[in-house]
Amino acid sequence: MAEETIKDVLGADASIGIFKNSGGEDFHYYTQKLKCKTTYIGLGADATPGFHNPNVTFDTKALEYGVDIWCRLVEKRLG
């Protein structure tokens, strides 16, 4: 459902499909215990001066896309 929604919003090339990831946050632990899945929405590789920096800047359009994707997912899930 998530991959289909991402493609609807951003186009067919926007999803890289399913991949294994050890995760970098505690939420990865929940996916193992609760048997759920995660979805990542990337901001691109051009963030400056780099992620995890208090002065990071990125294209804020990514936030709009993310909200659109999550709203559509909720609508699909709730029917």
Long-range contacts (C-beta under 8 A, 24 or more apart in sequence): 1-73, 1-76, 1-77, 2-37, 2-39, 2-69, 2-73, 5-69, 5-72, 5-73, 5-76, 6-39, 6-41, 6-69, 8-72, 9-65, 9-68, 9-69, 9-72, 10-65, 10-69, 41-65, 41-66, 41-69
